[in-house]
Amino acid sequence: MKRQDGTTMRVTRCDAGVVKITDRDRSALRWISDQYAARVDTLAWVLGRLRGEQDCLGDKTVWRLVDRWRRAGLAERQSVIMGEPAWVTTTASARALVGSPWAHWRVSASQLAHVHAVGEVRELIHRRRADLRWVCERELRSTQAREGRHGEHLADGLVILANDKRIAIEVELTAKTHERTQRIIDGLVEHESPMRSGTSSQIGLDVR
């Protein structure tokens, strides 16, 4: 902008320094909150899918996005296990922004392998079937508590297809006997409220 004397005047935009949050940001932050946390290598695939890409995003692009969330007070980054990728969790501000009812999850090293495996399975399923809704374990747990069914085994996730078919997902890091697996699956079918309408089936995934 020119002053009256002909010299140039620098103008600062009123929104300078403000982090603009997109619908893709909201979707990614809700995904992270639903799954407790996201390891950055899995998050790279989630972000790629949300952009409509077949491949994952590059490391630099992912970290730019994560840093942008951090500047906005929406995410935290933690390196937990030496030699493994870092983890991203959401803040209370992020959860309020995306309408997530879940409490903050304190990263626990003993649970990270399972959280990572379930996140990987969810992303793989989303990439193969775009017509589904994933019901996360946190939602299943909330339903269980609301109905007073404390202590029952929970599925790691529930897939609801467009035709209303429901599929309980059980992700295994350690081998269980066939009999124990069948008992778990039978219990899921009998008690899991989101499975009480439509046809249902179950998938047990060994990701060792």
C-alpha positions, -999 to +999 in steps of 0.1 A: +000+000+000+013+035-009+014+064+015+005+099+003+042+107+001+047+078-023+065+055+001+054+019+006+036+009+038+034-027+049-001-038+058-007-068+082-038-088+075-062-090+104-061-128+103-023-131+102-010-159+123-045-175+127-045-212+119-075-220+096-091-254+103-105-273+073-131-300+072-103-325+065-086-313+097-118-319+116-122-354+102-086-363+110-089-350+145-121-369+152-104-400+138-076-396+163-099-390+192-121-420+184-090-443+182-074-428+214-044-417+195-027-421+161+008-431+152+021-408+126+027-435+100-009-445+102-020-408+103-002-404+070-025-429+054-056-413+070-047-379+058-040-392+023-074-408+021-091-377+034-074-358+005-087-384-020-053-399-026-044-435-031-011-432-013-001-419+021+012-384+026+049-378+028+065-373+062+072-336+058+036-329+048+023-349+078+045-330+102+035-296+087-001-305+094+006-318+129+026-287+137-002-265+125-026-283+148-002-279+177+001-241+170-037-240+171-038-259+205-055-289+189-029-317+191+000-330+211+030-350+198+047-376+219+077-399+212+071-429+235+092-458+223+127-452+210+131-461+173+093-461+167+073-433+151+058-406+173+022-405+184-004-377+181-032-371+205-060-345+206-065-317+231-097-307+249-100-279+224-098-302+195-124-326+209-148-297+215-142-285+180-151-318+164-179-328+188-160-357+203-174-367+237-143-387+248-120-378+276-082-373+271-063-405+267-031-407+286-006-425+263+003-459+278+033-478+263+017-511+272-014-504+250+003-487+221+007-519+200-029-527+202-041-491+196-018-490+165-030-523+152-067-514+155-061-480+138-043-498+109-072-522+105-098-493+105-079-474+079-074-505+057-112-512+059-121-475+051-099-476+020-115-508+007-151-498+015-162-462+014-198-470+022-193-480+058-195-464+092-169-474+118-181-475+154-151-471+176-144-491+209-149-459+229-185-456+215-191-493+222-178-489+257-201-459+263-231-478+251-221-507+274-219-485+304-252-467+297-269-501+296-252-513+328-233-542+311-200-536+329-172-561+325-184-577+292-159-581+264-159-553+239-151-555+202-123-534+189-146-518+165-179-523+147-184-518+109-219-508+097-223-512+059-247-493+037-271-523+037-272-521+076-251-553+079-230-551+111-195-567+115-177-568+148-140-565+145-116-582+169-079-575+164-055-600+180-019-594+189-016-628+206-031-661+196-062-673+214-076-708+212-105-713+187-128-720+216-120-687+234-123-667+202-157-683+195-169-674+231-159-638+226-176-636+192-208-652+205-208-627+234-204-598+210-233-609+189-256-615+219-249-583+237-235-555+215-263-530+211-253-515+177-255-551+164-291-556+174-306-544+140-297-556+106-278-588+099-245-594+117-212-612+114-178-612+130-142-610+118-112-619+140-080-605+127-046-618+138-020-591+132+009-607+149 
